[in-house]
Amino acid sequence: MNFVNKAFQDLIGLLFPNLCCGCGIDIYHGESYLCSKCLFTIPYTDHHLHADNKVAKQFWGRIPFNAAMALMYFKKGGKVQNIIHNLKYKNQQGLGLKLGLMIADRLKDAPAYNQIDLIIPVPLHKKKKSSRGYNQSELIANGISSGLNIEVNSDLLIRTITTDTQTKKGRYLRFENMKTVFSVKNKGNLTDKHILLVDDVITTGATIEACAIELHKCGIKKLSIVAAAFAE
């Protein structure tokens, strides 16, 4: 019977291979979404250990914030681009949870992220979320929530307007495109809270900046920022 089960599992693996979301090779039993080699060779940052890291510098003079970090560096054609592509467009929802748990492990060693009251993901417009089936930033936030045992709320910060792709826009045009996109429901629920704002990829920071402006209107105590990746 065990031989039959093994043969069946091998057949399933052949027909529907379980591939690494970073490099595309087969992953072994016990691995999930990322192979061991990718887990060791991904270009991680150490942002959580340094207040003046590259993500934080993006927001100096733009918004009040407590701390900012990203898990990985994003470069075109690299493993991290493959990871983000699989997360956003290939329905690899468990990958978002995994990345969130990886972020949570780092935040445990970062005093600046102590005493977070609430985790809020950058929202998708309801039409885009319906089309994709999920919000990748929400999945990352749920992973962080699981790792840190902190509540996540995906209903307070909402995206009221859908926008065109930001890929070819510079920082100013991205912000102009985003500045009226977000709003907060039940603003009183955020008063005096330390908020952890979660995104998938930070590039110019325009999306985070637009979200932060709305959150600060609610009288939050602190804003901390995390992302799965940072595109230099």
C-alpha positions in Angstrom: 0.0 0.0 0.0 2.8 2.4 0.9 4.4 1.7 -2.5 1.1 2.5 -4.3 0.8 5.8 -2.3 4.4 6.7 -3.1 3.9 6.0 -6.8 0.7 8.1 -6.8 2.4 11.0 -5.1 5.3 10.8 -7.6 2.8 10.9 -10.4 1.0 13.9 -9.0 4.4 15.6 -8.6 5.2 14.9 -12.2 1.9 16.2 -13.5 1.7 19.1 -11.1 5.2 19.9 -10.0 5.8 21.8 -6.7 8.3 24.4 -7.9 10.3 27.0 -6.0 8.9 30.4 -6.4 12.4 31.9 -6.5 14.3 29.8 -8.9 11.7 27.4 -10.4 13.4 24.1 -9.5 11.5 21.2 -7.8 11.3 21.6 -4.1 11.8 18.7 -1.7 9.4 17.3 0.9 9.4 19.6 3.9 10.1 22.7 1.9 7.4 25.2 1.1 7.3 27.8 -1.7 11.0 28.5 -1.5 13.8 25.9 -1.8 16.6 25.8 0.8 19.1 27.3 -1.7 16.9 30.3 -2.3 16.3 30.8 1.4 20.0 31.1 1.9 20.9 33.1 -1.2 18.0 35.6 -1.4 19.4 39.2 -1.1 18.1 40.0 2.4 18.4 43.4 3.9 19.3 44.1 7.5 17.0 47.1 7.7 15.4 46.0 10.9 18.7 46.5 12.7 19.5 50.0 11.4 17.3 53.0 11.8 18.9 54.9 8.9 18.4 52.1 6.3 17.5 52.7 2.6 13.8 52.3 3.1 13.7 54.7 6.0 15.7 57.3 4.0 13.0 57.1 1.3 10.5 58.7 3.8 12.7 61.2 5.6 11.1 64.6 5.3 8.0 63.2 3.7 5.9 61.6 6.5 6.2 61.2 10.2 7.2 57.6 11.0 8.8 55.5 13.7 10.7 52.8 11.7 10.7 51.4 8.2 12.2 48.2 6.7 12.0 45.6 3.9 12.8 42.0 4.0 14.6 41.7 0.6 16.1 43.7 -2.2 14.2 43.7 -5.5 16.2 43.6 -8.7 14.8 43.0 -12.2 15.5 39.5 -13.4 16.4 38.3 -9.9 14.9 35.7 -7.6 13.0 38.3 -5.6 11.2 39.5 -8.8 10.2 35.9 -9.3 8.9 35.6 -5.8 6.9 38.8 -6.0 5.5 37.8 -9.4 4.4 34.4 -8.1 2.8 36.1 -5.1 0.9 38.6 -7.1 -0.1 36.8 -10.3 0.3 33.1 -9.7 -2.1 32.6 -6.8 0.7 31.6 -4.4 -1.2 32.8 -1.4 0.8 30.7 1.1 3.9 32.4 -0.1 2.6 35.7 1.3 2.0 34.1 4.6 5.5 32.7 4.6 7.1 36.0 3.8 5.1 37.6 6.6 6.4 35.0 9.0 9.9 35.7 7.8 9.4 39.4 8.5 7.9 38.7 11.9 11.1 36.8 12.9 13.2 39.8 12.1 10.8 42.3 13.9 11.2 40.2 17.1 14.8 41.4 17.2 14.0 45.0 16.4 13.1 47.1 19.5 11.7 49.9 17.3 8.8 47.6 16.4 7.9 46.8 20.0 4.4 47.5 21.2 2.6 47.5 17.9 -1.2 47.8 18.4 -2.5 47.0 15.0 -1.3 45.7 11.6 -2.9 47.3 8.5 -2.1 46.2 4.9 -2.0 48.5 2.0 -5.4 47.9 0.4 -6.3 46.9 -3.1 -9.4 48.4 -4.8 -12.3 46.0 -4.4 -12.5 45.4 -8.2 -8.8 44.4 -8.4 -9.1 42.3 -5.3 -12.1 40.5 -6.7 -10.3 39.9 -10.0 -7.1 38.6 -8.4 -9.0 36.8 -5.6 -6.8 38.2 -2.8 -4.7 41.1 -1.6 -1.0 40.1 -1.5 -0.2 42.8 1.1 -3.0 41.4 3.3 -1.5 37.9 3.1 1.9 39.3 4.2 0.2 41.1 7.0 -1.6 37.9 8.1 1.8 36.1 8.3 3.2 38.9 10.4 0.1 38.8 12.6 0.6 35.1 13.1 4.2 35.4 14.0 3.8 38.3 16.4 0.3 37.6 17.7 -0.9 41.1 16.8 -4.3 41.8 15.3 -4.5 42.7 11.6 -7.4 44.8 10.3 -8.0 44.9 6.5 -11.2 47.0 6.7 -10.2 50.3 8.2 -7.9 51.6 5.4 -9.7 51.4 2.1 -8.8 52.1 -1.5 -11.6 54.2 -3.0 -10.2 54.7 -6.5 -8.5 52.3 -8.9 -5.4 53.6 -10.6 -3.4 52.8 -13.7 -0.1 50.9 -13.4 2.6 52.9 -11.6 5.6 51.1 -13.2 6.7 53.9 -15.6 5.9 56.9 -13.4 8.4 58.8 -11.4 8.1 59.7 -7.7 6.1 62.9 -8.2 3.7 61.5 -10.7 3.2 58.3 -8.6 2.3 60.4 -5.6 0.0 62.6 -7.7 -1.7 59.5 -8.9 -2.1 58.1 -5.4 -2.8 61.1 -3.1 -6.6 60.9 -3.2 -6.9 57.1 -3.6 -7.1 56.1 0.1 -9.4 56.8 3.0 -10.1 55.5 6.5 -13.3 54.2 7.9 -14.1 54.6 11.6 -11.2 56.9 12.2 -11.6 56.9 16.0 -10.5 53.2 16.1 -7.0 54.3 15.3 -6.5 57.1 17.8 -3.3 56.8 19.9 -2.4 53.4 18.3 1.0 52.3 17.0 0.2 51.1 13.5 2.3 48.7 11.4 1.6 49.5 7.7 2.4 46.5 5.4 3.1 46.6 1.6 4.5 44.0 -0.9 7.1 46.2 -2.7 8.3 49.7 -2.0 9.8 51.6 -4.9 9.3 55.4 -4.7 7.3 55.1 -1.6 4.3 57.0 -3.1 1.7 54.4 -2.0 3.0 54.3 1.5 3.1 58.1 1.7 -0.5 58.4 0.6 -1.6 55.8 3.1 0.4 57.4 5.9 -1.2 60.8 5.3 -4.6 59.3 5.8 -3.6 57.3 8.9 -2.1 60.4 10.5 -5.3 62.2 10.1 -6.8 59.7 12.5 -4.5 60.7 15.4 -2.3 57.6 15.5 0.5 57.5 18.0 3.2 55.9 15.8 3.5 54.6 12.3 5.9 51.8 11.4 6.4 50.5 7.9 7.4 47.1 6.5 7.5 45.5 3.1 8.5 42.2 1.6 10.8 43.9 -0.9 12.5 47.2 -1.7 13.4 48.2 -5.3 16.4 50.4 -5.2 
